[in-house]
Amino acid sequence: KRQVLATDQAFYNALQAQALLKVAQQTVNTRQSVEHQIDELAKNKLKSNLDLSFAEVNLSQAKLLLLDTQNNVDSTIAALTAILGFDKQVTYELSEEESILPAPPPDVDVLINTAMQQRPDLQAFTYDQQAAEKFRRAQRDLLFPTVSALGIAGGTPVRPDCFGGCFPNYFISSWNGAIGVNMNIPVFNGFLYTAQASEANYRAKAAAENTRDLRDRVVRDVRTAWLSANTAFQRVGVAAELAKEADLGLNLAQGRYNLGLGSIVELSQAQLQQTDAAIGYVNSQYQYRLALSTLNFEIGMQP
């Protein structure tokens, strides 16, 4: 399951990097268009060289962002290749299974009960506890006396009979049998059985405490993962709203600048806010997917 979680994380990181690459490429295209427009206006003495300088700086920043995101894409693809066990670089076409993000589970208690039943590490600790308890009982029973019985039965085909009344007939039947009972009381063995019983008792108690500790940690981890998933899901909605507002702000700033009502500083600030909002929206989407993957891991869901 840890391998499945690591694969999901590598896959979503690669998807996130590709989405950020698209945002960076779109940012470069937009700022390049603005820079070209201002350059033409500056050549016709309609805009100052200061405006052109701001536009060139913004374009350079976008190109640096594009280089960073491209490097991030290559790194995440390399990490995904390593997770999948390939020793050579492989080209992937990654696509999402669902376009609409599902909402997190509403009831955390149901998830906790599922984790109690499906977590393999908790099941292993439970089996260890049961084995330790049975071994404790077996070691305790060694202190009790043991009773053993032995019985034999058989026939005597050849025996001295009395013929003609010369000797009395002592063998009335040819069949014979015997039974014996033996009791063993463990007293003088150097308290070996007592020590073994005490050791088994302490080991059973330790196994029970380890199981209880793991059960408490499972409850904590599931609840924490569920809270993180809910927070990440809410952040997606807020980030989407922020991205819409940033797009609207950029359009308004672009229109004001084209009409001569706004400055290049206002336009540059709107471009920066729009880029940050778009990056934040992409990050929030894949952070939520990673949070869901972590939640599935914590409850022990089968892949």
TORKOL-4160 file (C-alpha; in steps of 0.2 Angstrom, whole numbers, padded with zeros to 4 digits, m for minus):
303
<pt num="1" X="0000" Y="0000" Z="0000"/>
<pt num="2" X="0014" Y="0012" Z="0003"/>
<pt num="3" X="0020" Y="0008" Z="m0015"/>
<pt num="4" X="0003" Y="0012" Z="m0021"/>
<pt num="5" X="0003" Y="0029" Z="m0011"/>
<pt num="6" X="0020" Y="0033" Z="m0018"/>
<pt num="7" X="0015" Y="0029" Z="m0036"/>
<pt num="8" X="m0001" Y="0040" Z="m0034"/>
<pt num="9" X="0010" Y="0055" Z="m0027"/>
<pt num="10" X="0022" Y="0053" Z="m0041"/>
<pt num="11" X="0008" Y="0052" Z="m0054"/>
<pt num="12" X="m0001" Y="0068" Z="m0047"/>
<pt num="13" X="0015" Y="0077" Z="m0045"/>
<pt num="14" X="0019" Y="0074" Z="m0064"/>
<pt num="15" X="0001" Y="0080" Z="m0068"/>
<pt num="16" X="0003" Y="0095" Z="m0058"/>
<pt num="17" X="0019" Y="0099" Z="m0066"/>
<pt num="18" X="0011" Y="0098" Z="m0083"/>
<pt num="19" X="m0003" Y="0109" Z="m0078"/>
<pt num="20" X="0009" Y="0122" Z="m0072"/>
<pt num="21" X="0018" Y="0121" Z="m0088"/>
<pt num="22" X="0003" Y="0125" Z="m0098"/>
<pt num="23" X="0000" Y="0140" Z="m0086"/>
<pt num="24" X="0018" Y="0146" Z="m0089"/>
<pt num="25" X="0016" Y="0144" Z="m0107"/>
<pt num="26" X="0000" Y="0154" Z="m0107"/>
<pt num="27" X="0008" Y="0167" Z="m0097"/>
<pt num="28" X="0023" Y="0169" Z="m0109"/>
<pt num="29" X="0011" Y="0170" Z="m0124"/>
<pt num="30" X="0000" Y="0184" Z="m0115"/>
<pt num="31" X="0015" Y="0194" Z="m0109"/>
<pt num="32" X="0024" Y="0192" Z="m0126"/>
<pt num="33" X="0008" Y="0199" Z="m0134"/>
<pt num="34" X="0008" Y="0214" Z="m0122"/>
<pt num="35" X="0026" Y="0217" Z="m0125"/>
<pt num="36" X="0025" Y="0217" Z="m0144"/>
<pt num="37" X="0010" Y="0229" Z="m0143"/>
<pt num="38" X="0019" Y="0241" Z="m0131"/>
<pt num="39" X="0035" Y="0240" Z="m0142"/>
<pt num="40" X="0025" Y="0245" Z="m0157"/>
<pt num="41" X="0017" Y="0259" Z="m0148"/>
<pt num="42" X="0034" Y="0265" Z="m0141"/>
<pt num="43" X="0041" Y="0265" Z="m0159"/>
<pt num="44" X="0026" Y="0277" Z="m0164"/>
<pt num="45" X="0030" Y="0287" Z="m0148"/>
<pt num="46" X="0013" Y="0283" Z="m0141"/>
<pt num="47" X="0021" Y="0274" Z="m0126"/>
<pt num="48" X="0036" Y="0278" Z="m0116"/>
<pt num="49" X="0052" Y="0267" Z="m0115"/>
<pt num="50" X="0048" Y="0264" Z="m0097"/>
<pt num="51" X="0032" Y="0255" Z="m0102"/>
<pt num="52" X="0042" Y="0245" Z="m0114"/>
<pt num="53" X="0055" Y="0241" Z="m0100"/>
<pt num="54" X="0041" Y="0235" Z="m0088"/>
<pt num="55" X="0034" Y="0224" Z="m0102"/>
<pt num="56" X="0051" Y="0216" Z="m0106"/>
<pt num="57" X="0054" Y="0213" Z="m0087"/>
<pt num="58" X="0037" Y="0204" Z="m0086"/>
<pt num="59" X="0041" Y="0194" Z="m0101"/>
<pt num="60" X="0058" Y="0189" Z="m0095"/>
<pt num="61" X="0050" Y="0183" Z="m0078"/>
<pt num="62" X="0037" Y="0173" Z="m0088"/>
<pt num="63" X="0051" Y="0165" Z="m0098"/>
<pt num="64" X="0060" Y="0160" Z="m0081"/>
<pt num="65" X="0044" Y="0153" Z="m0075"/>
<pt num="66" X="0042" Y="0143" Z="m0090"/>
<pt num="67" X="0060" Y="0136" Z="m0088"/>
<pt num="68" X="0057" Y="0131" Z="m0070"/>
<pt num="69" X="0041" Y="0123" Z="m0074"/>
<pt num="70" X="0049" Y="0113" Z="m0089"/>
<pt num="71" X="0063" Y="0107" Z="m0077"/>
<pt num="72" X="0049" Y="0102" Z="m0064"/>
<pt num="73" X="0040" Y="0092" Z="m0077"/>
<pt num="74" X="0056" Y="0083" Z="m0082"/>
<pt num="75" X="0060" Y="0079" Z="m0063"/>
<pt num="76" X="0043" Y="0073" Z="m0060"/>
<pt num="77" X="0043" Y="0061" Z="m0075"/>
<pt num="78" X="0060" Y="0055" Z="m0069"/>
<pt num="79" X="0053" Y="0052" Z="m0052"/>
<pt num="80" X="0038" Y="0043" Z="m0059"/>
<pt num="81" X="0049" Y="0032" Z="m0070"/>
<pt num="82" X="0059" Y="0027" Z="m0055"/>
<pt num="83" X="0044" Y="0023" Z="m0045"/>
<pt num="84" X="0037" Y="0012" Z="m0059"/>
<pt num="85" X="0054" Y="0002" Z="m0059"/>
<pt num="86" X="0060" Y="0007" Z="m0076"/>
<pt num="87" X="0079" Y="0010" Z="m0078"/>
<pt num="88" X="0077" Y="0021" Z="m0094"/>
<pt num="89" X="0068" Y="0037" Z="m0097"/>
<pt num="90" X="0050" Y="0034" Z="m0103"/>
<pt num="91" X="0039" Y="0046" Z="m0112"/>
<pt num="92" X="0021" Y="0047" Z="m0104"/>
<pt num="93" X="0005" Y="0054" Z="m0110"/>
<pt num="94" X="m0003" Y="0058" Z="m0093"/>
<pt num="95" X="m0022" Y="0061" Z="m0092"/>
<pt num="96" X="m0034" Y="0063" Z="m0077"/>
<pt num="97" X="m0048" Y="0050" Z="m0075"/>
<pt num="98" X="m0060" Y="0063" Z="m0068"/>
<pt num="99" X="m0062" Y="0081" Z="m0073"/>
<pt num="100" X="m0073" Y="0085" Z="m0059"/>
<pt num="101" X="m0066" Y="0083" Z="m0041"/>
<pt num="102" X="m0076" Y="0072" Z="m0030"/>
<pt num="103" X="m0081" Y="0079" Z="m0013"/>
<pt num="104" X="m0073" Y="0071" Z="0002"/>
<pt num="105" X="m0082" Y="0058" Z="0012"/>
<pt num="106" X="m0094" Y="0066" Z="0024"/>
<pt num="107" X="m0093" Y="0055" Z="0039"/>
<pt num="108" X="m0076" Y="0052" Z="0047"/>
<pt num="109" X="m0083" Y="0039" Z="0059"/>
<pt num="110" X="m0087" Y="0027" Z="0044"/>
<pt num="111" X="m0069" Y="0030" Z="0038"/>
<pt num="112" X="m0062" Y="0025" Z="0055"/>
<pt num="113" X="m0072" Y="0009" Z="0056"/>
<pt num="114" X="m0066" Y="0005" Z="0039"/>
<pt num="115" X="m0048" Y="0008" Z="0044"/>
<pt num="116" X="m0051" Y="m0003" Z="0059"/>
<pt num="117" X="m0056" Y="m0017" Z="0048"/>
<pt num="118" X="m0045" Y="m0015" Z="0033"/>
<pt num="119" X="m0028" Y="m0008" Z="0039"/>
<pt num="120" X="m0016" Y="m0023" Z="0036"/>
<pt num="121" X="m0003" Y="m0017" Z="0050"/>
<pt num="122" X="m0017" Y="m0016" Z="0063"/>
<pt num="123" X="m0023" Y="m0034" Z="0058"/>
<pt num="124" X="m0005" Y="m0040" Z="0060"/>
<pt num="125" X="m0004" Y="m0032" Z="0077"/>
<pt num="126" X="m0021" Y="m0040" Z="0081"/>
<pt num="127" X="m0015" Y="m0057" Z="0076"/>
<pt num="128" X="0001" Y="m0055" Z="0086"/>
<pt num="129" X="m0009" Y="m0051" Z="0101"/>
<pt num="130" X="m0020" Y="m0066" Z="0099"/>
<pt num="131" X="m0005" Y="m0077" Z="0097"/>
<pt num="132" X="0003" Y="m0070" Z="0112"/>
<pt num="133" X="m0012" Y="m0073" Z="0122"/>
<pt num="134" X="m0014" Y="m0091" Z="0117"/>
<pt num="135" X="0005" Y="m0094" Z="0121"/>
<pt num="136" X="0002" Y="m0086" Z="0138"/>
<pt num="137" X="m0012" Y="m0098" Z="0142"/>
<pt num="138" X="m0001" Y="m0113" Z="0136"/>
<pt num="139" X="0013" Y="m0108" Z="0147"/>
<pt num="140" X="0002" Y="m0105" Z="0161"/>
<pt num="141" X="m0005" Y="m0123" Z="0159"/>
<pt num="142" X="0012" Y="m0130" Z="0161"/>
<pt num="143" X="0011" Y="m0126" Z="0180"/>
<pt num="144" X="m0004" Y="m0138" Z="0182"/>
<pt num="145" X="m0001" Y="m0157" Z="0186"/>
<pt num="146" X="m0001" Y="m0169" Z="0171"/>
<pt num="147" X="m0010" Y="m0186" Z="0172"/>
<pt num="148" X="m0005" Y="m0199" Z="0160"/>
<pt num="149" X="m0013" Y="m0217" Z="0158"/>
<pt num="150" X="m0007" Y="m0233" Z="0150"/>
<pt num="151" X="m0017" Y="m0248" Z="0146"/>
<pt num="152" X="m0013" Y="m0265" Z="0138"/>
<pt num="153" X="m0023" Y="m0280" Z="0133"/>
<pt num="154" X="m0019" Y="m0296" Z="0124"/>
<pt num="155" X="m0022" Y="m0315" Z="0124"/>
<pt num="156" X="m0011" Y="m0330" Z="0129"/>
<pt num="157" X="m0012" Y="m0343" Z="0116"/>
<pt num="158" X="m0001" Y="m0355" Z="0125"/>
<pt num="159" X="m0004" Y="m0359" Z="0143"/>
<pt num="160" X="m0003" Y="m0374" Z="0155"/>
<pt num="161" X="m0020" Y="m0381" Z="0157"/>
<pt num="162" X="m0024" Y="m0396" Z="0168"/>
<pt num="163" X="m0029" Y="m0411" Z="0160"/>
<pt num="164" X="m0036" Y="m0426" Z="0170"/>
<pt num="165" X="m0037" Y="m0416" Z="0186"/>
<pt num="166" X="m0019" Y="m0417" Z="0189"/>
<pt num="167" X="m0016" Y="m0398" Z="0192"/>
<pt num="168" X="m0029" Y="m0384" Z="0195"/>
<pt num="169" X="m0033" Y="m0373" Z="0181"/>
<pt num="170" X="m0027" Y="m0355" Z="0185"/>
<pt num="171" X="m0029" Y="m0348" Z="0168"/>
<pt num="172" X="m0048" Y="m0347" Z="0166"/>
<pt num="173" X="m0047" Y="m0336" Z="0150"/>
<pt num="174" X="m0034" Y="m0333" Z="0137"/>
<pt num="175" X="m0037" Y="m0314" Z="0137"/>
<pt num="176" X="m0028" Y="m0302" Z="0149"/>
<pt num="177" X="m0026" Y="m0284" Z="0152"/>
<pt num="178" X="m0019" Y="m0270" Z="0163"/>
<pt num="179" X="m0021" Y="m0251" Z="0166"/>
<pt num="180" X="m0010" Y="m0239" Z="0175"/>
<pt num="181" X="m0011" Y="m0220" Z="0179"/>
<pt num="182" X="0003" Y="m0208" Z="0182"/>
<pt num="183" X="0002" Y="m0191" Z="0189"/>
<pt num="184" X="0017" Y="m0178" Z="0186"/>
<pt num="185" X="0017" Y="m0163" Z="0198"/>
<pt num="186" X="0030" Y="m0150" Z="0192"/>
<pt num="187" X="0038" Y="m0144" Z="0208"/>
<pt num="188" X="0057" Y="m0146" Z="0207"/>
<pt num="189" X="0062" Y="m0139" Z="0190"/>
<pt num="190" X="0070" Y="m0123" Z="0196"/>
<pt num="191" X="0054" Y="m0113" Z="0193"/>
<pt num="192" X="0056" Y="m0114" Z="0174"/>
<pt num="193" X="0038" Y="m0115" Z="0170"/>
<pt num="194" X="0034" Y="m0101" Z="0182"/>
<pt num="195" X="0047" Y="m0090" Z="0173"/>
<pt num="196" X="0041" Y="m0095" Z="0156"/>
<pt num="197" X="0023" Y="m0091" Z="0161"/>
<pt num="198" X="0028" Y="m0074" Z="0168"/>
<pt num="199" X="0037" Y="m0070" Z="0152"/>
<pt num="200" X="0023" Y="m0075" Z="0141"/>
<pt num="201" X="0011" Y="m0065" Z="0151"/>
<pt num="202" X="0022" Y="m0049" Z="0150"/>
<pt num="203" X="0023" Y="m0052" Z="0131"/>
<pt num="204" X="0004" Y="m0054" Z="0129"/>
<pt num="205" X="0002" Y="m0037" Z="0139"/>
<pt num="206" X="0015" Y="m0029" Z="0128"/>
<pt num="207" X="0006" Y="m0035" Z="0112"/>
<pt num="208" X="m0010" Y="m0029" Z="0118"/>
<pt num="209" X="m0003" Y="m0012" Z="0122"/>
<pt num="210" X="0006" Y="m0011" Z="0105"/>
<pt num="211" X="m0011" Y="m0015" Z="0097"/>
<pt num="212" X="m0020" Y="m0002" Z="0107"/>
<pt num="213" X="m0007" Y="0011" Z="0103"/>
<pt num="214" X="m0008" Y="0007" Z="0084"/>
<pt num="215" X="m0027" Y="0008" Z="0085"/>
<pt num="216" X="m0026" Y="0026" Z="0093"/>
<pt num="217" X="m0013" Y="0031" Z="0080"/>
<pt num="218" X="m0024" Y="0025" Z="0066"/>
<pt num="219" X="m0039" Y="0035" Z="0073"/>
<pt num="220" X="m0028" Y="0050" Z="0074"/>
<pt num="221" X="m0021" Y="0048" Z="0056"/>
<pt num="222" X="m0038" Y="0045" Z="0048"/>
<pt num="223" X="m0046" Y="0060" Z="0057"/>
<pt num="224" X="m0031" Y="0071" Z="0052"/>
<pt num="225" X="m0031" Y="0065" Z="0034"/>
<pt num="226" X="m0050" Y="0068" Z="0033"/>
<pt num="227" X="m0048" Y="0086" Z="0040"/>
<pt num="228" X="m0034" Y="0089" Z="0028"/>
<pt num="229" X="m0044" Y="0083" Z="0013"/>
<pt num="230" X="m0059" Y="0094" Z="0018"/>
<pt num="231" X="m0048" Y="0109" Z="0020"/>
<pt num="232" X="m0040" Y="0106" Z="0003"/>
<pt num="233" X="m0057" Y="0104" Z="m0005"/>
<pt num="234" X="m0062" Y="0121" Z="0002"/>
<pt num="235" X="m0046" Y="0128" Z="m0005"/>
<pt num="236" X="m0050" Y="0122" Z="m0022"/>
<pt num="237" X="m0066" Y="0132" Z="m0022"/>
<pt num="238" X="m0058" Y="0148" Z="m0015"/>
<pt num="239" X="m0043" Y="0146" Z="m0027"/>
<pt num="240" X="m0056" Y="0145" Z="m0042"/>
<pt num="241" X="m0065" Y="0160" Z="m0037"/>
<pt num="242" X="m0048" Y="0170" Z="m0035"/>
<pt num="243" X="m0043" Y="0164" Z="m0052"/>
<pt num="244" X="m0059" Y="0171" Z="m0060"/>
<pt num="245" X="m0057" Y="0187" Z="m0051"/>
<pt num="246" X="m0039" Y="0189" Z="m0056"/>
<pt num="247" X="m0043" Y="0185" Z="m0074"/>
<pt num="248" X="m0056" Y="0199" Z="m0073"/>
<pt num="249" X="m0044" Y="0211" Z="m0065"/>
<pt num="250" X="m0031" Y="0208" Z="m0079"/>
<pt num="251" X="m0044" Y="0211" Z="m0092"/>
<pt num="252" X="m0050" Y="0227" Z="m0084"/>
<pt num="253" X="m0032" Y="0232" Z="m0082"/>
<pt num="254" X="m0028" Y="0228" Z="m0100"/>
<pt num="255" X="m0043" Y="0238" Z="m0106"/>
<pt num="256" X="m0038" Y="0253" Z="m0095"/>
<pt num="257" X="m0020" Y="0253" Z="m0101"/>
<pt num="258" X="m0026" Y="0252" Z="m0119"/>
<pt num="259" X="m0037" Y="0267" Z="m0116"/>
<pt num="260" X="m0023" Y="0277" Z="m0107"/>
<pt num="261" X="m0032" Y="0277" Z="m0091"/>
<pt num="262" X="m0020" Y="0265" Z="m0082"/>
<pt num="263" X="m0002" Y="0264" Z="m0080"/>
<pt num="264" X="0010" Y="0250" Z="m0084"/>
<pt num="265" X="0013" Y="0247" Z="m0065"/>
<pt num="266" X="m0006" Y="0243" Z="m0064"/>
<pt num="267" X="m0005" Y="0231" Z="m0078"/>
<pt num="268" X="0010" Y="0223" Z="m0072"/>
<pt num="269" X="0003" Y="0220" Z="m0055"/>
<pt num="270" X="m0013" Y="0213" Z="m0063"/>
<pt num="271" X="m0002" Y="0201" Z="m0073"/>
<pt num="272" X="0007" Y="0195" Z="m0058"/>
<pt num="273" X="m0009" Y="0192" Z="m0048"/>
<pt num="274" X="m0017" Y="0183" Z="m0063"/>
<pt num="275" X="m0002" Y="0171" Z="m0064"/>
<pt num="276" X="m0001" Y="0168" Z="m0045"/>
<pt num="277" X="m0019" Y="0164" Z="m0045"/>
<pt num="278" X="m0018" Y="0152" Z="m0059"/>
<pt num="279" X="m0004" Y="0143" Z="m0051"/>
<pt num="280" X="m0013" Y="0143" Z="m0035"/>
<pt num="281" X="m0028" Y="0135" Z="m0043"/>
<pt num="282" X="m0018" Y="0121" Z="m0051"/>
<pt num="283" X="m0009" Y="0118" Z="m0035"/>
<pt num="284" X="m0025" Y="0117" Z="m0025"/>
<pt num="285" X="m0032" Y="0104" Z="m0036"/>
<pt num="286" X="m0018" Y="0092" Z="m0035"/>
<pt num="287" X="m0015" Y="0095" Z="m0017"/>
<pt num="288" X="m0033" Y="0089" Z="m0014"/>
<pt num="289" X="m0030" Y="0074" Z="m0025"/>
<pt num="290" X="m0015" Y="0070" Z="m0015"/>
<pt num="291" X="m0025" Y="0072" Z="0001"/>
<pt num="292" X="m0038" Y="0060" Z="m0005"/>
<pt num="293" X="m0024" Y="0048" Z="m0010"/>
<pt num="294" X="m0017" Y="0049" Z="0008"/>
<pt num="295" X="m0034" Y="0047" Z="0016"/>
<pt num="296" X="m0037" Y="0031" Z="0006"/>
<pt num="297" X="m0020" Y="0025" Z="0012"/>
<pt num="298" X="m0024" Y="0029" Z="0030"/>
<pt num="299" X="m0041" Y="0019" Z="0029"/>
<pt num="300" X="m0032" Y="0004" Z="0020"/>
<pt num="301" X="m0043" Y="0005" Z="0005"/>
<pt num="302" X="m0038" Y="m0008" Z="m0008"/>
<pt num="303" X="m0030" Y="m0001" Z="m0024"/>
